[in-house]
């Protein structure tokens, strides 16, 4: 006996839908397949299937720094050498 189905209507930005459709097609899935899979995981796990977290203080500060730099159209480092030096200095954290 076939399961009864119902239609689910959602609104999503056209560009996001197109990009998601392309990515899912490359994985061999349709958007409908992905939504069904998502909902099945919610039912099975009784939880949201993606990890959602409130960013900690360090992450929020980095996000704000990024927004400020983008608004000012400036880079954090003047040269690539400065960037690599900072990465090496902070890689042991």
BAFI-3210 file (N, C-alpha, C; in Angstrom, 3 decimals, decimal comma, padded with zeros to 6 digits):
// residues 93
n [1|2|3|4|5|6|7|8|9|10|11|12|13|14|15|16|17|18|19|20|21|22|23|24|25|26|27|28|29|30|31|32|33|34|35|36|37|38|39|40|41|42|43|44|45|46|47|48|49|50|51|52|53|54|55|56|57|58|59|60|61|62|63|64|65|66|67|68|69|70|71|72|73|74|75|76|77|78|79|80|81|82|83|84|85|86|87|88|89|90|91|92|93]
n.u [000,836|000,665|002,144|000,330|000,669|001,511|001,463|004,094|004,672|007,051|008,792|011,568|014,584|015,210|017,823|019,204|017,698|018,280|021,094|021,198|019,744|021,478|023,739|022,633|021,738|024,183|024,856|023,125|020,534|017,255|015,710|013,385|013,954|016,022|014,687|012,835|014,647|015,835|013,559|012,986|015,243|014,795|012,551|013,543|015,760|014,619|015,404|016,933|018,639|021,066|023,903|023,408|024,599|025,034|027,222|030,385|032,062|034,581|034,239|032,090|033,389|035,290|033,591|032,446|034,735|035,351|033,093|033,465|035,918|035,147|033,258|034,875|036,523|039,134|042,128|043,164|045,814|048,764|050,466|051,069|053,059|052,840|050,359|050,902|052,863|051,323|049,522|051,273|052,194|049,856|049,034|049,428|047,535]
n.v [-001,173|002,129|005,040|007,854|011,087|014,582|017,981|020,294|023,638|026,147|029,270|030,604|032,309|033,080|032,854|031,319|028,972|028,151|027,758|025,783|023,775|023,161|022,211|020,033|018,465|017,713|015,930|013,975|014,300|015,703|018,877|018,350|015,719|016,313|017,882|016,004|014,150|015,761|016,243|013,610|013,024|014,774|013,555|010,972|011,537|013,255|015,876|018,911|018,539|019,795|021,364|024,041|026,967|029,593|032,159|032,396|034,856|035,454|034,645|036,320|038,794|038,510|038,318|040,869|042,419|041,597|042,551|045,304|045,685|044,984|046,967|049,217|048,597|047,596|045,737|043,385|042,845|044,266|043,074|039,882|038,493|039,474|038,394|035,594|035,432|036,081|033,936|031,774|032,481|032,269|029,679|027,700|027,957]
n.w [000,000|-000,938|000,485|001,661|000,324|000,673|-000,476|-000,163|000,249|-000,164|000,231|-001,398|-002,125|-005,522|-006,628|-004,718|-004,865|-007,501|-007,357|-005,382|-006,661|-008,798|-007,357|-005,972|-008,124|-009,177|-007,236|-007,736|-006,874|-006,420|-005,585|-004,203|-003,321|-001,515|000,399|001,359|002,459|004,439|006,116|006,859|008,414|010,548|011,693|012,340|014,047|015,818|016,037|014,881|011,876|011,384|012,778|014,789|016,142|018,492|017,777|019,454|021,558|020,405|017,736|016,998|017,200|015,158|012,969|013,002|012,600|010,007|008,611|008,979|007,646|005,045|004,522|004,606|002,608|002,949|003,644|006,147|006,360|005,019|003,234|001,626|002,944|005,571|006,235|006,106|008,126|010,370|010,312|010,801|013,346|014,843|014,457|016,323|018,263]
ca.u [000,000|001,472|001,927|-000,333|001,596|000,921|002,312|004,719|005,024|007,957|009,332|013,024|015,193|015,441|019,243|019,527|017,059|019,040|022,388|020,945|019,348|022,697|024,565|021,948|021,765|025,529|024,865|022,132|019,307|016,435|015,398|012,372|014,663|016,768|013,727|012,346|015,734|015,914|012,423|013,141|016,238|014,126|011,694|014,369|016,605|013,857|016,286|017,307|019,776|022,272|024,342|023,232|025,191|025,213|028,669|030,985|032,552|035,695|033,673|031,337|034,372|035,862|032,551|032,334|035,953|035,188|032,109|034,102|036,909|034,448|032,642|035,951|037,285|040,545|042,584|043,736|047,267|049,223|051,140|050,877|054,030|052,242|049,308|051,519|053,503|050,264|049,021|052,261|052,216|048,614|048,659|049,550|046,436]
ca.v [000,000|003,345|006,068|009,071|012,214|015,910|018,982|021,263|024,850|027,040|030,375|030,682|033,220|032,426|032,531|030,193|027,784|027,733|027,238|024,516|022,808|022,738|021,404|018,767|017,698|017,120|014,818|013,001|014,517|016,870|019,684|017,585|014,634|016,888|018,275|014,756|013,629|016,652|015,980|012,260|013,102|015,411|012,539|009,895|012,023|014,152|017,025|019,599|017,743|020,599|021,956|025,483|027,501|031,040|032,359|032,865|036,238|035,557|034,558|037,553|039,863|038,289|038,665|042,332|042,909|041,332|043,510|046,624|045,693|044,987|048,284|050,177|048,066|047,515|044,417|043,328|042,801|045,059|042,190|038,450|038,075|039,767|037,397|034,304|035,536|036,004|032,563|030,927|032,862|031,844|028,296|026,800|028,228]
ca.w [000,000|-001,076|001,501|001,199|000,331|000,597|-001,114|000,735|-000,493|000,567|-000,556|-001,306|-003,081|-006,818|-006,826|-003,832|-005,433|-008,681|-006,921|-004,687|-007,681|-009,501|-006,452|-005,711|-009,370|-009,253|-006,270|-008,153|-006,104|-006,729|-004,403|-003,469|-002,625|-000,398|001,436|001,968|003,285|005,599|007,005|007,406|009,499|011,688|012,309|012,901|015,137|016,683|016,210|013,654|011,405|011,202|014,034|014,849|017,363|018,615|017,737|020,702|021,512|019,450|016,391|016,750|016,970|013,825|012,002|012,982|011,952|008,579|008,074|008,971|006,571|003,753|004,346|004,353|001,470|003,295|004,057|007,495|006,206|003,874|002,272|001,836|003,959|006,885|006,451|006,419|009,439|011,369|010,316|011,468|014,752|015,497|014,101|017,477|019,211]
c.u [000,882|001,118|001,220|000,656|000,823|001,956|002,834|005,144|005,923|008,392|010,838|013,516|015,522|016,887|019,662|018,936|017,864|020,380|022,227|020,571|020,571|023,545|023,927|021,917|023,118|025,669|023,851|020,808|018,540|016,245|014,363|013,004|015,358|015,829|013,168|013,399|015,876|014,795|012,504|014,143|015,636|013,298|012,536|015,128|015,839|014,694|016,508|018,583|021,055|022,634|024,226|023,762|025,162|026,717|029,193|031,559|033,666|035,179|032,882|032,278|034,986|034,852|032,410|033,549|035,849|034,214|032,706|035,112|036,239|033,824|033,689|036,782|038,788|040,875|043,166|045,261|047,653|049,859|050,809|051,840|053,497|051,156|049,911|052,217|052,463|049,703|049,982|052,286|050,999|048,216|048,731|048,439|045,472]
c.v [001,239|004,342|007,263|010,215|013,519|016,865|019,942|022,453|025,716|028,166|030,430|031,626|032,469|031,997|031,344|028,902|027,260|027,117|025,889|023,424|022,277|021,819|020,040|017,875|017,005|015,940|013,744|013,121|015,708|017,676|018,944|016,429|015,164|017,291|017,034|014,154|014,440|016,317|014,590|012,259|013,765|014,371|011,485|010,366|012,833|015,375|017,677|018,949|018,526|021,219|023,476|025,973|029,017|031,266|032,875|034,269|036,417|035,531|035,814|038,720|039,734|038,651|040,183|042,955|042,739|042,321|044,911|046,733|045,736|046,352|049,333|049,789|048,080|046,106|044,497|043,373|043,554|044,177|040,730|037,932|038,326|038,744|036,066|034,330|035,424|034,588|031,633|031,207|032,279|030,403|027,349|027,023|027,093]
c.w [000,000|000,017|000,888|001,304|000,321|000,030|-000,043|-000,106|000,381|-000,359|-000,304|-002,399|-004,375|-007,019|-005,960|-004,391|-006,620|-008,283|-006,214|-005,677|-008,423|-008,623|-006,211|-006,949|-009,529|-008,299|-006,634|-007,417|-006,648|-005,446|-003,557|-002,695|-001,373|000,739|002,128|002,895|004,571|006,599|007,633|008,565|010,742|012,435|013,013|014,138|016,171|017,045|014,853|013,144|011,106|012,538|013,944|016,186|017,328|018,620|019,078|020,494|020,483|018,010|016,050|016,467|015,576|012,745|011,878|012,310|010,436|007,941|007,964|007,831|005,204|003,483|003,992|003,136|001,749|003,767|005,457|007,446|004,941|002,807|002,591|002,901|005,362|007,224|006,857|007,774|010,548|011,459|011,049|012,965|015,488|015,206|015,279|018,494|019,264]
res [x|x|x|x|x|x|x|x|x|x|x|x|x|x|x|x|x|x|x|x|x|x|x|x|x|x|x|x|x|x|x|x|x|x|x|x|x|x|x|x|x|x|x|x|x|x|x|x|x|x|x|x|x|x|x|x|x|x|x|x|x|x|x|x|x|x|x|x|x|x|x|x|x|x|x|x|x|x|x|x|x|x|x|x|x|x|x|x|x|x|x|x|x]
***
